[in-house]
Amino acid sequence: MEPFLIMRISSSPLVLFLTLLAMTLILHVVFVWLWPLRDVTLKYVDYVWLSVAAIGAFAASAKGGQFIAANQLNRFHMTFCVATSKVFAP
């Protein structure tokens, strides 16, 4: 097993949830208590995190498309092999 800080964050739902919880608490302390942001700055921050979320959604949909395409390719390959073995069988 890999050390905790080296393993992928998305390797388990529990690690992913704990990372989200820790980042939420850290950013709350930083941006609410230590360095409060003005209203205009919060609008800019909204644009940044919405852009990052959109990129993440596009990446996830592309990953799903790759998964579907790979499975379709395997299925069609097996169908082709079965069909050709019946046609060219002695």
C-alpha positions as CSV (number, residue, x, y, z in Angstrom):
1,M,0.0,0.0,0.0
2,E,1.2,3.5,-0.8
3,P,1.9,6.1,1.8
4,F,-1.2,8.2,2.6
5,L,0.0,11.4,1.0
6,I,1.2,9.7,-2.2
7,M,-1.9,7.7,-3.0
8,R,-4.4,9.0,-5.4
9,I,-7.1,11.1,-3.8
10,S,-9.8,9.5,-5.9
11,S,-8.7,6.0,-4.9
12,S,-11.6,5.6,-2.4
13,P,-14.7,7.5,-1.6
14,L,-13.7,7.9,2.0
15,V,-10.4,9.5,1.1
16,L,-12.1,11.8,-1.4
17,F,-14.7,12.8,1.2
18,L,-12.1,13.5,3.9
19,T,-10.1,15.6,1.4
20,L,-13.2,17.6,0.6
21,L,-13.9,18.1,4.3
22,A,-10.3,19.1,5.1
23,M,-10.1,21.6,2.2
24,T,-13.4,23.1,3.1
25,L,-12.3,23.7,6.7
26,I,-8.9,25.1,5.7
27,L,-10.4,27.4,3.1
28,H,-13.1,28.6,5.5
29,V,-10.5,29.5,8.1
30,V,-8.3,31.3,5.6
31,F,-11.0,33.2,3.7
32,V,-13.4,33.9,6.5
33,W,-11.3,34.5,9.5
34,L,-7.7,35.2,8.5
35,W,-8.2,37.0,5.1
36,P,-11.8,38.1,4.6
37,L,-12.6,38.8,0.9
38,R,-14.7,41.7,-0.3
39,D,-17.8,41.2,-2.4
40,V,-16.2,42.0,-5.7
41,T,-13.3,39.6,-5.0
42,L,-15.9,36.9,-4.1
43,K,-17.4,37.4,-7.6
44,Y,-14.0,36.8,-9.2
45,V,-13.5,33.7,-7.1
46,D,-16.9,32.4,-8.3
47,Y,-15.9,32.8,-11.9
48,V,-12.6,30.9,-11.2
49,W,-14.2,27.9,-9.4
50,L,-17.1,27.7,-11.9
51,S,-14.5,27.5,-14.7
52,V,-12.6,24.8,-12.9
53,A,-15.8,22.9,-12.2
54,A,-16.7,23.1,-15.9
55,I,-13.3,21.8,-17.0
56,G,-13.8,18.9,-14.5
57,A,-17.2,18.1,-15.9
58,F,-15.8,18.1,-19.5
59,A,-13.0,15.8,-18.4
60,A,-15.4,13.4,-16.7
61,S,-17.6,13.2,-19.7
62,A,-14.6,12.6,-22.0
63,K,-13.5,9.8,-19.7
64,G,-16.9,8.2,-19.9
65,G,-16.9,8.5,-23.6
66,Q,-13.5,6.7,-23.8
67,F,-14.8,3.9,-21.5
68,I,-17.9,3.4,-23.7
69,A,-15.9,3.5,-26.9
70,A,-13.4,0.9,-25.6
71,N,-16.2,-1.5,-24.5
72,Q,-17.9,-1.1,-27.9
73,L,-14.7,-1.8,-29.7
74,N,-14.2,-5.0,-27.7
75,R,-17.8,-6.1,-28.2
76,F,-17.6,-5.5,-32.0
77,H,-14.2,-7.3,-32.2
78,M,-15.7,-10.4,-30.4
79,T,-18.7,-10.3,-32.8
80,F,-16.4,-10.1,-35.8
81,C,-14.3,-13.0,-34.6
82,V,-17.4,-15.2,-34.0
83,A,-18.9,-14.2,-37.4
84,T,-15.7,-14.9,-39.3
85,S,-15.0,-18.2,-37.5
86,K,-18.5,-19.4,-38.7
87,V,-17.9,-18.2,-42.2
88,F,-14.4,-19.6,-42.7
89,A,-14.9,-22.7,-40.6
90,P,-13.8,-25.9,-42.4
